[in-house]
């Protein structure tokens, strides 16, 4: 199946780094995208693979950050 897809379809690959905002995990304390599920193939009505689906979640946790409510400043 893999050879059939690569012979007849255009495949685009991109490196996911924290600089571009697309990552598989949160190494730098979040503010990046991380993968929630593996790639799932998308099939056409004739059962041909037409693409892949990947679920992302934006990780925006504020670890070890505290804010002063009155002043609105980080403490």
Secondary structure as GFF3:
##gff-version 3
##sequence-region A 1 75
A	DSSP	alpha_helix	2	8	.	.	.	ID=ss1
A	DSSP	beta_strand	32	35	.	.	.	ID=ss2
A	DSSP	beta_strand	40	43	.	.	.	ID=ss3
A	DSSP	beta_strand	49	53	.	.	.	ID=ss4
A	DSSP	beta_strand	56	59	.	.	.	ID=ss5
A	DSSP	beta_strand	67	68	.	.	.	ID=ss6
A	DSSP	beta_strand	73	74	.	.	.	ID=ss7
###
